[in-house]
Amino acid sequence: PLAIFPFTQIKTVLDYFGKGDVKVRNGKSETYRTDKVLTDMTVDDYDDESLQIVCELYEMDVLMARSVGIEIPRCDPHIPHKYDFKK
């Protein structure tokens, strides 16, 4: 989903709406992911094919982000800036 606020501030946003009593996940926690490889992985670990797969999976998110001025440069080679809505 496209966020219009930093996800690090989700608790603050939820507090504002009176729903701040939810448990917030911590992706940096050592026990958050089932495998250490996933915990330590960054976008720099992706090869071009893997990055293309991720960009295509999140194509609508990339397009929505661009529509509000947020560029996703790593997806530029895989998701065109001009979109053919007829396909």
DSSP file (Angstrom, degrees, kcal/mol; ACC not computed):
  #  RESIDUE AA STRUCTURE BP1 BP2  ACC     N-H-->O    O-->H-N    N-H-->O    O-->H-N    TCO  KAPPA ALPHA  PHI   PSI    X-CA   Y-CA   Z-CA
    1    1 A P              0   0    0      0, 0.0     2,-0.5     0, 0.0    60,-0.0   0.000 360.0 360.0 360.0 149.4    0.0    0.0    0.0
    2    2 A L        -     0   0    0      2,-0.0     2,-0.4    63,-0.0    60,-0.0  -0.727 360.0-156.5 -84.8 124.5    1.1    3.5   -0.6
    3    3 A A        -     0   0    0     -2,-0.5     4,-0.1     1,-0.1     0, 0.0  -0.817  18.1-161.7-102.8 142.0    1.6    5.5    2.6
    4    4 A I  S    S+     0   0    0     -2,-0.4    -1,-0.1     2,-0.1    -2,-0.0   0.186  82.7  45.8-103.3  15.3    1.4    9.2    2.8
    5    5 A F  S    S-     0   0    0      0, 0.0     2,-0.2     0, 0.0     5,-0.1  -0.962 102.8 -85.9-146.4 157.6    3.3    9.1    6.1
    6    6 A P    >   -     0   0    0      0, 0.0     3,-2.5     0, 0.0    -2,-0.1  -0.480  31.8-133.5 -67.8 134.4    6.5    7.3    7.2
    7    7 A F  G >  S+     0   0    0      1,-0.3     3,-1.6    -2,-0.2     4,-0.2   0.737 104.7  70.9 -61.4 -20.3    5.6    3.8    8.4
    8    8 A T  G 3  S+     0   0    0      1,-0.3    -1,-0.3     2,-0.1     3,-0.3   0.700  97.8  51.7 -66.3 -16.4    7.9    4.5   11.4
    9    9 A Q  G <> S+     0   0    0     -3,-2.5     4,-2.1     1,-0.2    -1,-0.3   0.191  73.2 112.6-103.2  15.0    5.2    6.9   12.5
   10   10 A I  H <> S+     0   0    0     -3,-1.6     4,-2.9     1,-0.2     5,-0.2   0.876  75.3  54.2 -58.0 -39.6    2.3    4.4   12.3
   11   11 A K  H  > S+     0   0    0     -3,-0.3     4,-2.7    -4,-0.2    -1,-0.2   0.918 108.4  49.5 -61.5 -42.8    1.8    4.4   16.1
   12   12 A T  H  > S+     0   0    0     -3,-0.2     4,-2.0     2,-0.2    -1,-0.2   0.915 112.4  47.5 -62.0 -43.4    1.4    8.2   16.1
   13   13 A V  H  X S+     0   0    0     -4,-2.1     4,-1.4     2,-0.2    -2,-0.2   0.925 113.3  47.7 -64.3 -44.8   -1.1    8.1   13.2
   14   14 A L  H  <>S+     0   0    0     -4,-2.9     5,-3.3     1,-0.2     6,-0.5   0.886 109.0  54.3 -65.2 -38.3   -3.1    5.3   14.9
   15   15 A D  H ><5S+     0   0    0     -4,-2.7     3,-1.7     4,-0.3     5,-0.2   0.913 104.2  56.0 -58.6 -42.3   -3.0    7.3   18.2
   16   16 A Y  H 3<5S+     0   0    0     -4,-2.0    -1,-0.2     1,-0.3    -2,-0.2   0.871 110.1  44.8 -57.8 -38.4   -4.5   10.3   16.4
   17   17 A F  T 3<5S-     0   0    0     -4,-1.4    -1,-0.3    -5,-0.1    -2,-0.2   0.325 120.7-108.5 -90.4   8.2   -7.4    8.1   15.3
   18   18 A G  T < 5S+     0   0    0     -3,-1.7    -3,-0.2    -4,-0.2     3,-0.1   0.708  96.5 101.7  76.8  19.7   -7.9    6.6   18.7
   19   19 A K    > < +     0   0    0     -5,-3.3     3,-0.6    -6,-0.2    -4,-0.3  -0.048  34.2 121.2-123.3  30.4   -6.5    3.2   17.7
   20   20 A G  T 3   +     0   0    0     -6,-0.5    -5,-0.2     1,-0.2    -1,-0.1   0.439  50.7  86.9 -76.9   1.0   -3.0    3.4   19.1
   21   21 A D  T 3   +     0   0    0     -7,-0.2    -1,-0.2    -3,-0.1     2,-0.2   0.147  65.3 111.6 -89.6  22.2   -3.4    0.3   21.3
   22   22 A V  S <  S-     0   0    0     -3,-0.6     2,-0.5   -11,-0.1    -8,-0.0  -0.615  76.5-106.8 -93.2 155.3   -2.4   -2.1   18.5
   23   23 A K        -     0   0    0     -2,-0.2     2,-0.5     1,-0.0    -2,-0.1  -0.697  32.9-146.9 -80.6 125.4    0.8   -4.1   18.5
   24   24 A V        -     0   0    0     -2,-0.5     2,-0.1     1,-0.0    -1,-0.0  -0.806  14.9-124.8 -95.3 130.8    3.3   -2.7   16.0
   25   25 A R        -     0   0    0     -2,-0.5     2,-0.6     1,-0.1     3,-0.1  -0.456  13.7-148.0 -74.3 147.0    5.6   -5.1   14.3
   26   26 A N    >   -     0   0    0     -2,-0.1     3,-1.7     1,-0.1     6,-0.2  -0.880  11.9-174.1-118.7  97.1    9.3   -4.5   14.5
   27   27 A G  T 3  S+     0   0    0     -2,-0.6     6,-0.1     1,-0.3    -1,-0.1   0.630  83.9  61.2 -66.1 -14.0   11.1   -5.7   11.3
   28   28 A K  T 3  S+     0   0    0      4,-0.1    -1,-0.3    -3,-0.1     2,-0.1   0.569  78.3 110.9 -88.7  -9.2   14.5   -5.0   12.8
   29   29 A S  S X> S-     0   0    0     -3,-1.7     3,-1.5     1,-0.1     4,-0.5  -0.401  74.3-130.2 -65.0 139.1   13.9   -7.5   15.7
   30   30 A E  T 34 S+     0   0    0      1,-0.3     3,-0.1     2,-0.1    -1,-0.1   0.752 108.4  46.1 -62.7 -23.8   16.1  -10.5   15.4
   31   31 A T  T 34 S+     0   0    0      1,-0.1    -1,-0.3     8,-0.0    -2,-0.1   0.359  87.1  91.0-100.7   5.3   13.1  -12.8   15.9
   32   32 A Y  T <4 S+     0   0    0     -3,-1.5     2,-0.3    -6,-0.2    -1,-0.1   0.926  87.3  44.2 -67.9 -45.1   10.8  -11.0   13.4
   33   33 A R  S  < S-     0   0    0     -4,-0.5     6,-0.1    -3,-0.1     3,-0.0  -0.724  80.1-129.6-104.1 153.5   11.8  -13.1   10.4
   34   34 A T  S    S+     0   0    0     -2,-0.3     2,-0.4     1,-0.1    -1,-0.1   0.680  91.8  44.3 -75.6 -17.8   12.1  -16.9   10.4
   35   35 A D  S >> S-     0   0    0      1,-0.1     4,-1.4     0, 0.0     3,-0.8  -0.991  71.8-138.0-133.6 135.9   15.6  -16.9    8.7
   36   36 A K  H 3> S+     0   0    0     -2,-0.4     4,-2.4     1,-0.3     5,-0.2   0.821 104.3  64.3 -59.5 -32.4   18.6  -14.7    9.5
   37   37 A V  H 3> S+     0   0    0      1,-0.2     4,-1.0     2,-0.2    -1,-0.3   0.908 103.7  47.0 -57.9 -41.6   19.2  -14.4    5.7
   38   38 A L  H <4 S+     0   0    0     -3,-0.8    -1,-0.2     1,-0.2    -2,-0.2   0.849 110.6  52.6 -69.2 -33.8   15.9  -12.5    5.4
   39   39 A T  H  < S+     0   0    0     -4,-1.4    -2,-0.2     1,-0.2    -1,-0.2   0.897 116.0  38.7 -66.6 -40.7   16.7  -10.3    8.4
   40   40 A D  H  < S+     0   0    0     -4,-2.4    -1,-0.2     2,-0.0    -2,-0.2   0.555  91.7 112.4 -89.0  -8.6   20.1   -9.3    7.0
   41   41 A M     <  -     0   0    0     -4,-1.0     2,-0.3    -5,-0.2    -3,-0.0  -0.379  41.4-179.2 -71.5 140.9   18.9   -8.9    3.3
   42   42 A T    >   -     0   0    0     -2,-0.1     3,-1.9     1,-0.0     4,-0.3  -0.804  46.4 -96.3-127.8 173.2   18.8   -5.5    1.7
   43   43 A V  G >  S+     0   0    0      1,-0.3     3,-1.4    -2,-0.3     8,-0.1   0.773 120.3  68.4 -61.9 -25.1   17.8   -4.3   -1.8
   44   44 A D  G 3  S+     0   0    0      1,-0.3    -1,-0.3     0, 0.0    -3,-0.0   0.678  90.1  63.7 -68.1 -15.9   21.5   -4.4   -2.7
   45   45 A D  G <  S+     0   0    0     -3,-1.9     2,-0.3     2,-0.0    -1,-0.3   0.575  83.5  97.1 -83.0  -9.7   21.3   -8.2   -2.4
   46   46 A Y    <   -     0   0    0     -3,-1.4     2,-0.1    -4,-0.3    -3,-0.0  -0.593  66.2-144.2 -80.1 137.4   18.8   -8.5   -5.3
   47   47 A D     >  -     0   0    0     -2,-0.3     4,-2.5     1,-0.1     5,-0.2  -0.436  38.0 -93.7 -85.7 176.0   20.1   -9.3   -8.8
   48   48 A D  H  > S+     0   0    0      1,-0.2     4,-2.3     2,-0.2     5,-0.1   0.881 125.4  51.1 -62.3 -38.6   18.4   -7.6  -11.8
   49   49 A E  H  > S+     0   0    0      2,-0.2     4,-2.0     1,-0.2    -1,-0.2   0.923 112.0  46.4 -65.0 -43.6   16.0  -10.5  -12.3
   50   50 A S  H  > S+     0   0    0      1,-0.2     4,-2.3     2,-0.2    -2,-0.2   0.907 112.2  50.9 -64.5 -41.6   14.9  -10.6   -8.7
   51   51 A L  H  X S+     0   0    0     -4,-2.5     4,-2.8     1,-0.2    -1,-0.2   0.892 108.4  52.5 -63.7 -39.1   14.4   -6.8   -8.6
   52   52 A Q  H  X S+     0   0    0     -4,-2.3     4,-2.5    -5,-0.2    -1,-0.2   0.913 108.5  50.7 -61.6 -42.5   12.3   -7.0  -11.8
   53   53 A I  H  X S+     0   0    0     -4,-2.0     4,-2.2     2,-0.2    -2,-0.2   0.928 112.5  45.8 -61.4 -45.8   10.1   -9.6  -10.1
   54   54 A V  H  X S+     0   0    0     -4,-2.3     4,-2.0     2,-0.2    -2,-0.2   0.926 112.7  50.2 -64.3 -44.6    9.6   -7.4   -7.0
   55   55 A C  H  < S+     0   0    0     -4,-2.8     7,-0.2     1,-0.2    -1,-0.2   0.904 111.9  47.9 -60.9 -40.8    8.9   -4.3   -9.1
   56   56 A E  H >< S+     0   0    0     -4,-2.5     3,-1.2     1,-0.2    -1,-0.2   0.866 109.1  53.5 -69.7 -35.2    6.3   -6.1  -11.2
   57   57 A L  H 3< S+     0   0    0     -4,-2.2     3,-0.3     1,-0.3    -1,-0.2   0.880 118.2  36.6 -62.8 -36.9    4.6   -7.5   -8.0
   58   58 A Y  T 3X S+     0   0    0     -4,-2.0     4,-2.4     1,-0.2    -1,-0.3  -0.013  79.8 127.8-105.0  28.4    4.4   -4.0   -6.7
   59   59 A E  H <> S+     0   0    0     -3,-1.2     4,-2.6     1,-0.2     5,-0.2   0.892  73.4  48.3 -54.8 -46.4    3.6   -2.3  -10.0
   60   60 A M  H  > S+     0   0    0     -3,-0.3     4,-2.7    -4,-0.2    -1,-0.2   0.878 110.8  51.8 -65.4 -35.6    0.5   -0.5   -8.8
   61   61 A D  H  > S+     0   0    0      2,-0.2     4,-2.7    -3,-0.2    -1,-0.2   0.913 110.0  49.3 -64.4 -41.3    2.3    0.7   -5.7
   62   62 A V  H  X S+     0   0    0     -4,-2.4     4,-2.4    -7,-0.2    -2,-0.2   0.932 113.2  46.7 -62.3 -45.9    5.1    2.1   -7.9
   63   63 A L  H  X S+     0   0    0     -4,-2.6     4,-1.8     2,-0.2    -2,-0.2   0.904 113.5  47.7 -64.6 -41.6    2.6    3.8  -10.2
   64   64 A M  H  X S+     0   0    0     -4,-2.7     4,-0.8     2,-0.2    -1,-0.2   0.910 111.1  51.4 -66.4 -40.5    0.7    5.3   -7.2
   65   65 A A  H ><>S+     0   0    0     -4,-2.7     5,-2.8     1,-0.2     3,-1.1   0.939 110.2  49.0 -60.4 -46.3    3.9    6.5   -5.6
   66   66 A R  H ><5S+     0   0    0     -4,-2.4     3,-1.8     1,-0.2    -1,-0.2   0.866 102.8  62.6 -59.8 -35.8    4.9    8.2   -8.8
   67   67 A S  H 3<5S+     0   0    0     -4,-1.8    -1,-0.2     1,-0.3    -2,-0.2   0.734 107.6  42.9 -66.1 -20.9    1.5    9.8   -9.1
   68   68 A V  T <<5S-     0   0    0     -3,-1.1    -1,-0.3    -4,-0.8    -2,-0.2   0.176 129.0 -94.3-108.5  15.9    2.1   11.7   -5.8
   69   69 A G  T < 5S+     0   0    0     -3,-1.8     2,-0.7     1,-0.2    -3,-0.2   0.572  82.9 131.1  90.8   9.6    5.7   12.6   -6.7
   70   70 A I      < -     0   0    0     -5,-2.8     2,-0.2    -6,-0.2    -1,-0.2  -0.866  44.6-151.6 -99.1 114.2    7.6    9.7   -5.0
   71   71 A E        -     0   0    0     -2,-0.7     3,-0.1    -3,-0.1    -9,-0.0  -0.591  13.5-162.3 -86.3 146.6   10.0    8.2   -7.4
   72   72 A I    >   +     0   0    0     -2,-0.2     3,-1.9     1,-0.1     4,-0.5  -0.733  14.8 177.7-122.7  76.8   11.1    4.6   -7.2
   73   73 A P  G >  S+     0   0    0      0, 0.0     3,-1.0     0, 0.0    -1,-0.1   0.774  73.1  63.0 -61.1 -29.2   14.3    4.7   -9.3
   74   74 A R  G 3  S+     0   0    0      1,-0.2     4,-0.1     2,-0.1   -19,-0.1   0.763 106.0  47.5 -66.9 -21.4   15.2    1.1   -8.9
   75   75 A C  G X> S+     0   0    0     -3,-1.9     4,-2.9     1,-0.2     3,-1.4   0.512  83.6  96.5 -94.7  -5.6   12.0    0.1  -10.7
   76   76 A D  T <4 S+     0   0    0     -3,-1.0    -1,-0.2    -4,-0.5    -2,-0.1   0.872  83.3  50.1 -53.7 -41.9   12.5    2.6  -13.6
   77   77 A P  T 34 S+     0   0    0      0, 0.0    -1,-0.3     0, 0.0    -2,-0.1   0.732 121.1  35.5 -69.1 -17.7   14.0   -0.1  -15.9
   78   78 A H  T <4 S+     0   0    0     -3,-1.4    -2,-0.2     1,-0.2    -3,-0.1   0.708 117.2  46.2-109.3 -26.2   11.1   -2.5  -15.2
   79   79 A I  S  < S-     0   0    0     -4,-2.9    -1,-0.2   -17,-0.0     4,-0.1  -0.952  83.6-133.8-122.9 110.3    8.0   -0.3  -14.8
   80   80 A P        -     0   0    0      0, 0.0    -4,-0.0     0, 0.0    -2,-0.0  -0.226   8.1-133.4 -64.1 151.0    7.7    2.4  -17.6
   81   81 A H  S    S+     0   0    0     -5,-0.1     2,-0.6     1,-0.1    -5,-0.0   0.798  98.1  61.3 -73.2 -28.9    6.8    5.9  -16.6
   82   82 A K  S    S-     0   0    0      2,-0.0     2,-0.4     0, 0.0    -1,-0.1  -0.897  82.5-156.2 -99.9 122.6    4.2    6.0  -19.3
   83   83 A Y        -     0   0    0     -2,-0.6     2,-1.0    -4,-0.1     3,-0.0  -0.838  13.4-141.4-107.4 133.0    1.6    3.4  -18.6
   84   84 A D    >   -     0   0    0     -2,-0.4     3,-1.3     1,-0.2    -2,-0.0  -0.796  15.6-173.2 -90.8 101.1   -0.7    1.8  -21.2
   85   85 A F  T 3  S+     0   0    0     -2,-1.0    -1,-0.2     1,-0.3    -2,-0.0   0.573  76.4  70.3 -73.3  -8.2   -4.0    1.5  -19.4
   86   86 A K  T 3         0   0    0      1,-0.2    -1,-0.3    -3,-0.0    -2,-0.0   0.614 360.0 360.0 -83.9 -12.6   -5.5   -0.5  -22.3
   87   87 A K    <         0   0    0     -3,-1.3    -1,-0.2     0, 0.0    -2,-0.1   0.508 360.0 360.0 -78.0 360.0   -3.3   -3.6  -21.7
